[in-house]
Structures are given as C-alpha cells and as structure tokens.
Amino acid sequence: MGILGLWPFLKRKGYEAALFHQHPALLNTLEPGRKLLIDVQGCIFSTIRYAYSSCATDDEAHVVVERKLEEFATSSNSVLYLDGSPAEEKMLTHKHREETRSKALSAADASTAVLMDRVNGNLRVRKQHFLTISKLLRKAFYWSPEARRALAQHLRTKGWTVIECSTEADIKIACDCESGDVVISGDSDMLIHKNVRTIWRPISRRRFLVYEIPEVLAALGINRDQLTVLGLVSHNDYNRNIYGLGCAANFRIIKELDGGGMFSHIDQMHAILRSLLCRSPSHMC
C-alpha cells in the first residue's frame, strides 16, 4: 500500500508523472551498467494472486509470473526483490490484513454454502453468486513463504537475479539503489527513501508512470528531508496519521517549518510532531 493518498496528492499539487508505453522506451532510458530494481510484490501482486489461485500447480504459476515480469524487464538488466518475514514494526498492519483475509474466507464459505443449496434445490443460479465468491477468495489470498521461495528458485534457474529479503523489500531496494538505477514499484513509500531518485510505477498494458524525485521536490517546493518527514507522519504501513491530518494537511504544516537539513535531528522531529499534534482537531496544546 505505502503512504495513503500520496500518489494522487502529488498529482493534485501539480506533478504530472511522465507516461512510458513500450518496453523499448524503458530500456533506452537506462544508463549503461545500471539496473531496474523491481519490487515484485509491489509491482505484480494481482498477477501473483491470479497465478497461485488459478493454476493447477505452482510450476505453472511460476511461469505466469515470469511472463509478467518479462513484459517490462529482462534477466540481464534487472534485480528482483521478494519480501521476507513481516517487519516487527508493521505487525499492526499485518494483523489487520490477516483479520481481513479470515473474514473474507468465512464469507466465501458462507456464500459457497448458499450456492450449493440453490444448486441442490434446483433454484436459479445467477452470475453474481460466482462473482461474489470469486471476489471474497481474492481478498482471502495469502502467498505463502514456501511459494515465494519456490518462485525465487525457478527464476534463478532462468537466469534472473533474485534477492530474498529478510524483511520488507523496499528497505533492501533503497540500500542497494545507486545513481542511475531505477526502482519499479507501485508502493508510494519508495518515494521517501533518500537513495531512490527515479521510480517507475506500473499501471496497465505495459505502461508506467515515471517519478523523478528532483522534479517532485520542485513541484512541491520542499526538500528531500521534508518529503521523508511527510511520509513518516502520514498514514503508512507502519503507523496511522494523527487523527484529522492526512497528506495535504501534514504537507502544509511541514512546509511552514524550517527544513534546511535539520530533520535528521531528534529534537527537530519532536518539534514537528508537537506542531502536528497542536493542529489536530482532536488535540489541545
């Protein structure tokens, strides 16, 4: 998910991401020797969910996922990153997702029972019955660590470079990212990592929205530290925003404060949080 509402917020503030349509155009923008760093789950999770839910075997699912990756990368110009164990700091998010999956699975069981009763009772079965069950099963999908490891092994045998991260892929990607590298991810939290300069956000039909961080900063009128702070205090996978303060409100407050390279200091961060709390409708200073 990343930072809630950050992608549309950037557009509202006047940043128009460039649109790439075709595979050759993407490859030609890379500097020699540089790589595409691909957040696999952050790019093609819908394909992963379809493949491992619909294919008869995991081997068939591996092939479907590889074909999807081949739409915008090759084994020679990319590094693939797979999420590892959940970060301890994200346990609340993972608990919420697990509860959502459990509820969806229970609802799918109930809907299946209703469908079977209609079939056994020779009652009319509508298309919506199947669509409801299918939707609930998608919500209940969980990609097991075993399936991830098997995919990594399959891709390595096909010549791909695969990094199985110890925890969240975006952290490892940010550490590995060098000048000229391009990060491909749909998660907006990639925007706040200092080493990341260029992000290609996949949308549909082999198209990508391109975010150049220096241009993003220029459009917003802030510096790199302020963008990082905006991501930290807004609703993300690690914490919720202060009640009543979303991306837009946090941005206005942060922009008023002195960013000049000071946000790395603990006392400055405390000042920012105090300022945000004072302006929240549910808090009094």
Steps between C-alpha positions, in 0.01 A plus 500: 500500500765753600402848613126550483399751233851610403479418128182705438630772733804553276274538198278751679808704589592529133745214441413323175686170478632418154333204330704222336308267271741246359772268616775636268442855624559386856825320423643789301474736799741294711861609530752230404565260785199613704213282608126480542436419867162329504277472806324184382203506738472878466479467120305191405313381808174464304678267256651302790157465660344384173781257420520327838121490536410377153785284370488127562860487627755743639725428203232635266457803727876568490483517120208746508688729739820484293311592183358803677847610610624462143254768390721771645837351590760245396720277711806697388385849598310442824512381859186350652416551867259280696361593842613289792357473851270778618683788665433516874408867461222403256334238720186712541463522122563129452253415777237713329568329166476157661165593657379624161604172334331292771173693468508470122561125520210453744275704274613296199412178684155638581443614141610160370251330733223724366600416143500127571157524663362669188656236275367213713158664514487546122474875550632756253870573536602850396835625378523722808525194724825400330633855487443545873689183586782589262536848652509363854762240408720773353478690827588183693809421290828447683829439320690255715875528572543155345347617170723809504814292550393263222446795264842642588662166417309476171603849394865437589505193277377727220788743552331767711672664797270460799545648848293333771482776760512430870206736548340776286631525143489881484765528774744274315428671169572842651830371643607350166385790281786689332514806277328422170306200630125494454257359756183336367228489764139594555561577869527873567728450801786463250476879456635576846824299485798730456693283252209462260494757221279346228187287544301329228149430624324226295139568408361287213578368151877523548474867592689676777473837670849641554581697814827694508556601862680833425203601285254386770681718756496796264126461440432481875745775594666292774832320551581129530486497880156661501368238256632225727334659803172528307510125439588422861220699662228410248300177502727215389556130563690574821269752667182695453498874461392728784120513493377767261835552326550332163765561235371845404475636856835351601660649190379851582636477853836350401551756225464781754780357715871550445613193305857607414672171575376492859242222487761238583525638855279344765408834659385633163285193443344548843423861407328383182290245685402757764398739223290232332333402828415860582323539166307175519126555565505233771791646703551810711846650571 
